Amino acid sequence: MSSQTFKRYVEVGRVVLVNQGEDSGKLAVIAEILDHNRAIIEGPSTGVKRQALAFRRMNLTPFTLKKLPRAAGPTVIKKHFEAAEISKKWSESNWAKKLQAVERRKQTSDFERFQIMLLKKQRRSVGRINLAKSKKASA
């Protein structure tokens, strides 16, 4: 019985999320591995140009494009990317939903944050009242 520590390996066809630079927040695909620090990525469906990028500037996602040839061009990558419906899978993932929630929170105004605070206080108050009722009923 052996357990694998890592589940996401750097490999050709691995879908990555760029986390720094002008393409931050966009999905791309590893087309070729240059060395132990960098890879050539491209995202023709998401607008990421072909470029060499350090691994520290990307996050590996759980999605891969199976049978993607090494050093594939933009048309091949786009075909595989759309056939695997990566954009749809990504938008349905919890990771993407959390990123959207963070972005939505950043876009709120001061008044909207105040309203959120009041709603949270109201929700906590209802929770405390229900807890007190249940304790009183069981005692």
Helices and strands as residue ranges (DSSP letters): E 14-18, E 27-33, E 38-43, E 48-54, G 55-57, E 58-64, H 74-83, H 86-92, H 94-106, H 110-138
